[in-house]
Amino acid sequence: MSLIDKIPLLNDAALKNLLDNARRLSSSGSPKQQEDAAELLPAVEAAIASRRTVKLEAAAEKRSANKKPAAPKVAKVAKAKATVVA
């Protein structure tokens, strides 16, 4: 199983660590490490972006589910008349 195949199995912290290492090796590693990092970087970045999108959508859904409906607006004139009449 290659490292690219293991990406979906990694937790967020391990994926971030892999991204950091791949970026570091792409600029300062041996030619083989640079080649491997260049192959790995797009897959890792795509996985992180996908996870970020899923988390943002879940947060937006949670916010909309917890949002209270707005209270009906009462016109100021009607409200003033109601207090005068009462």
N, CA, C and O of each residue as an XYZ file, in Angstrom:
344
protein
N       0.855     -1.166      0.000
C       0.000      0.000      0.000
C       0.905      1.235      0.000
O       1.787      1.376      0.848
N       0.672      2.112     -0.953
C       1.498      3.320     -1.041
C       1.006      4.359     -0.040
O      -0.069      4.227      0.545
N       1.805      5.373      0.137
C       1.445      6.436      1.073
C       0.208      7.194      0.600
O      -0.601      7.630      1.420
N       0.059      7.351     -0.681
C      -1.128      8.026     -1.221
C      -2.394      7.236     -0.888
O      -3.440      7.827     -0.619
N      -2.305      5.912     -0.903
C      -3.459      5.074     -0.566
C      -3.819      5.177      0.911
O      -4.964      4.921      1.283
N      -2.863      5.546      1.756
C      -3.099      5.635      3.195
C      -3.693      6.983      3.617
O      -4.139      7.133      4.755
N      -3.701      7.944      2.727
C      -4.166      9.291      3.081
C      -5.569      9.284      3.688
O      -5.768      9.941      4.710
N      -6.547      8.586      3.125
C      -7.893      8.611      3.737
C      -7.931      8.011      5.140
O      -8.850      8.297      5.907
N      -6.951      7.187      5.483
C      -6.937      6.541      6.789
C      -6.299      7.412      7.869
O      -6.432      7.114      9.056
N      -5.615      8.473      7.479
C      -4.904      9.324      8.431
C      -5.863     10.289      9.113
O      -6.823     10.769      8.511
N      -5.581     10.562     10.392
C      -6.368     11.587     11.067
C      -5.843     12.959     10.660
O      -4.832     13.055      9.963
N      -6.513     14.006     11.082
C      -6.167     15.357     10.646
C      -4.751     15.764     11.062
O      -4.037     16.400     10.287
N      -4.347     15.404     12.268
C      -3.013     15.775     12.741
C      -1.929     15.066     11.922
O      -0.924     15.677     11.558
N      -2.130     13.804     11.640
C      -1.152     13.057     10.846
C      -1.102     13.587      9.415
O      -0.031     13.641      8.811
N      -2.233     13.972      8.881
C      -2.278     14.523      7.533
C      -1.549     15.864      7.469
O      -0.842     16.139      6.501
N      -1.716     16.691      8.488
C      -1.003     17.973      8.556
C       0.494     17.735      8.657
O       1.279     18.425      8.006
N       0.892     16.771      9.462
C       2.301     16.428      9.605
C       2.878     15.941      8.276
O       3.992     16.314      7.907
N       2.132     15.119      7.568
C       2.570     14.617      6.263
C       2.726     15.772      5.279
O       3.684     15.805      4.507
N       1.796     16.710      5.301
C       1.884     17.878      4.426
C       3.129     18.703      4.736
O       3.852     19.113      3.828
N       3.372     18.943      6.010
C       4.560     19.712      6.404
C       5.845     19.018      5.955
O       6.755     19.661      5.432
N       5.911     17.715      6.161
C       7.106     16.966      5.761
C       7.286     16.949      4.242
O       8.403     17.084      3.743
N       6.197     16.785      3.522
C       6.288     16.763      2.061
C       6.745     18.121      1.528
O       7.539     18.188      0.591
N       6.249     19.186      2.118
C       6.685     20.525      1.699
C       8.166     20.732      2.003
O       8.903     21.283      1.185
N       8.589     20.294      3.167
C       9.993     20.440      3.539
C      10.888     19.638      2.600
O      11.909     20.142      2.133
N      10.509     18.397      2.324
C      11.324     17.549      1.462
C      11.309     18.004      0.009
O      12.261     17.754     -0.730
N      10.246     18.665     -0.399
C      10.191     19.116     -1.787
C      11.222     20.197     -2.078
O      11.605     20.410     -3.228
N      11.667     20.877     -1.026
C      12.668     21.919     -1.253
C      14.053     21.558     -0.743
O      15.047     22.076     -1.252
N      14.142     20.681      0.249
C      15.465     20.421      0.823
C      15.854     18.945      0.850
O      16.883     18.600      1.431
N      15.073     18.076      0.248
C      15.389     16.654      0.267
C      16.287     16.254     -0.890
O      16.666     17.073     -1.728
N      16.609     14.986     -0.910
C      17.388     14.437     -2.023
C      16.523     14.469     -3.281
O      15.312     14.668     -3.187
N      17.119     14.279     -4.448
C      16.302     14.285     -5.671
C      15.139     13.281     -5.626
O      14.044     13.589     -6.097
N      15.363     12.102     -5.074
C      14.300     11.097     -4.964
C      13.207     11.578     -4.003
O      12.019     11.408     -4.274
N      13.614     12.177     -2.886
C      12.640     12.692     -1.928
C      11.839     13.845     -2.525
O      10.636     13.956     -2.289
N      12.496     14.693     -3.289
C      11.806     15.795     -3.944
C      10.781     15.277     -4.954
O       9.674     15.804     -5.066
N      11.168     14.251     -5.672
C      10.254     13.649     -6.648
C       9.043     13.033     -5.946
O       7.903     13.230     -6.366
N       9.306     12.286     -4.873
C       8.210     11.666     -4.120
C       7.297     12.720     -3.487
O       6.075     12.570     -3.482
N       7.898     13.778     -2.958
C       7.106     14.843     -2.338
C       6.255     15.550     -3.381
O       5.105     15.893     -3.107
N       6.798     15.773     -4.567
C       6.041     16.430     -5.629
C       4.842     15.584     -6.048
O       3.800     16.123     -6.420
N       4.986     14.282     -5.990
C       3.884     13.380     -6.324
C       2.842     13.350     -5.205
O       1.647     13.219     -5.468
N       3.290     13.469     -3.985
C       2.425     13.345     -2.816
C       1.662     14.633     -2.494
O       0.513     14.581     -2.057
N       2.288     15.767     -2.706
C       1.700     17.051     -2.301
C       0.286     17.298     -2.846
O      -0.590     17.668     -2.065
N       0.025     17.113     -4.132
C      -1.341     17.382     -4.607
C      -2.405     16.518     -3.932
O      -3.507     16.992     -3.655
N      -2.083     15.269     -3.672
C      -3.052     14.369     -3.038
C      -3.322     14.786     -1.590
O      -4.465     14.760     -1.134
N      -2.274     15.166     -0.878
C      -2.432     15.584      0.518
C      -3.196     16.902      0.588
O      -4.097     17.058      1.412
N      -2.835     17.848     -0.277
C      -3.528     19.134     -0.281
C      -5.003     18.968     -0.645
O      -5.862     19.648     -0.083
N      -5.295     18.079     -1.570
C      -6.686     17.827     -1.945
C      -7.462     17.205     -0.787
O      -8.620     17.555     -0.557
N      -6.841     16.297     -0.069
C      -7.501     15.656      1.074
C      -7.787     16.673      2.170
O      -8.859     16.654      2.775
N      -6.832     17.558      2.424
C      -7.031     18.585      3.447
C      -8.138     19.539      3.025
O      -8.985     19.900      3.842
N      -8.143     19.948      1.778
C      -9.195     20.850      1.289
C     -10.564     20.194      1.372
O     -11.545     20.843      1.735
N     -10.634     18.922      1.040
C     -11.896     18.192      1.104
C     -12.406     18.107      2.532
O     -13.591     18.321      2.790
N     -11.517     17.795      3.450
C     -11.918     17.706      4.858
C     -12.353     19.065      5.386
O     -13.306     19.153      6.161
N     -11.667     20.122      4.978
C     -12.022     21.467      5.412
C     -13.419     21.828      4.903
O     -14.215     22.417      5.634
N     -13.712     21.478      3.666
C     -15.026     21.762      3.087
C     -16.121     21.016      3.845
O     -17.172     21.583      4.143
N     -15.875     19.764      4.151
C     -16.861     18.969      4.897
C     -17.108     19.580      6.270
O     -18.252     19.661      6.717
N     -16.040     20.010      6.944
C     -16.195     20.606      8.274
C     -16.953     21.926      8.200
O     -17.807     22.194      9.045
N     -16.653     22.750      7.205
C     -17.350     24.025      7.066
C     -18.828     23.818      6.763
O     -19.676     24.532      7.299
N     -19.145     22.851      5.911
C     -20.542     22.562      5.603
C     -21.279     22.042      6.833
O     -22.430     22.409      7.069
N     -20.626     21.196      7.611
C     -21.253     20.665      8.824
C     -21.493     21.783      9.834
O     -22.531     21.809     10.496
N     -20.541     22.705      9.955
C     -20.707     23.821     10.876
C     -21.842     24.735     10.424
O     -22.628     25.199     11.249
N     -21.932     24.994      9.133
C     -23.011     25.842      8.612
C     -24.363     25.173      8.832
O     -25.339     25.833      9.187
N     -24.415     23.880      8.623
C     -25.667     23.147      8.835
C     -26.066     23.183     10.307
O     -27.243     23.335     10.635
N     -25.091     23.043     11.180
C     -25.368     23.071     12.609
C     -25.858     24.457     13.026
O     -26.789     24.577     13.823
N     -25.227     25.507     12.483
C     -25.662     26.868     12.806
C     -27.093     27.107     12.343
O     -27.890     27.707     13.064
N     -27.417     26.643     11.148
C     -28.770     26.876     10.645
C     -29.795     26.048     11.413
O     -30.940     26.472     11.563
N     -29.401     24.878     11.900
C     -30.326     24.051     12.680
C     -30.581     24.658     14.054
O     -31.672     24.515     14.606
N     -29.580     25.334     14.606
C     -29.709     25.924     15.933
C     -30.268     27.342     15.902
O     -30.551     27.919     16.952
N     -30.425     27.895     14.732
C     -30.887     29.266     14.603
C     -32.360     29.356     14.975
O     -33.190     28.595     14.478
N     -32.667     30.297     15.858
C     -34.051     30.491     16.263
C     -34.764     31.308     15.193
O     -34.166     32.201     14.592
N     -36.022     31.012     14.955
C     -36.760     31.815     13.976
C     -36.919     33.244     14.498
O     -37.067     33.463     15.700
N     -36.889     34.183     13.604
C     -37.021     35.589     13.981
C     -38.431     35.858     14.480
O     -39.408     35.317     13.962
N     -38.512     36.693     15.481
C     -39.814     37.071     16.017
C     -40.512     37.955     14.994
O     -39.862     38.744     14.310
N     -41.809     37.830     14.888
C     -42.516     38.674     13.916
C     -42.371     40.139     14.309
O     -42.438     40.500     15.484
N     -42.172     40.960     13.303
C     -41.982     42.388     13.546
C     -43.344     43.059     13.686
O     -44.268     42.802     12.914
N     -43.441     43.908     14.672
C     -44.667     44.659     14.906
C     -44.384     46.092     14.492
O     -43.369     46.673     14.878
N     -45.264     46.642     13.727
C     -45.091     48.023     13.284
C     -45.102     48.951     14.488
O     -45.836     48.710     15.446
N     -44.298     50.009     14.452
C     -44.206     50.935     15.572
C     -45.534     51.623     15.834
O     -45.886     51.868     16.988
N     -46.267     51.933     14.796
C     -47.553     52.610     14.952
C     -48.539     51.688     15.660
O     -49.238     52.110     16.581
N     -48.596     50.442     15.235
C     -49.516     49.495     15.862
C     -49.126     49.268     17.315
O     -49.997     49.120     18.172
N     -47.855     49.239     17.596
C     -47.381     49.018     18.957
C     -47.741     50.238     19.821
O     -48.167     50.089     20.966
N     -47.568     51.428     19.268
C     -47.897     52.640     20.012
C     -49.382     52.702     20.299
O     -49.774     53.062     21.410
N     -50.234     52.358     19.320
C     -51.673     52.359     19.516
C     -52.081     51.334     20.579
O     -52.977     51.581     21.386
N     -51.417     50.204     20.562
C     -51.749     49.161     21.532
C     -51.467     49.624     22.948
O     -52.224     49.300     23.864
N     -50.399     50.372     23.147
C     -50.090     50.836     24.502
C     -51.018     51.972     24.927
O     -51.328     52.102     26.111
N     -51.459     52.786     23.988
C     -52.377     53.878     24.300
C     -53.753     53.325     24.639
O     -54.392     53.807     25.574
N     -54.219     52.335     23.908
C     -55.542     51.755     24.112
C     -55.595     50.981     25.422
O     -56.625     50.981     26.096
N     -54.531     50.343     25.780
C     -54.544     49.490     26.968
C     -54.485     50.238     28.223
O     -54.488     49.640     29.299
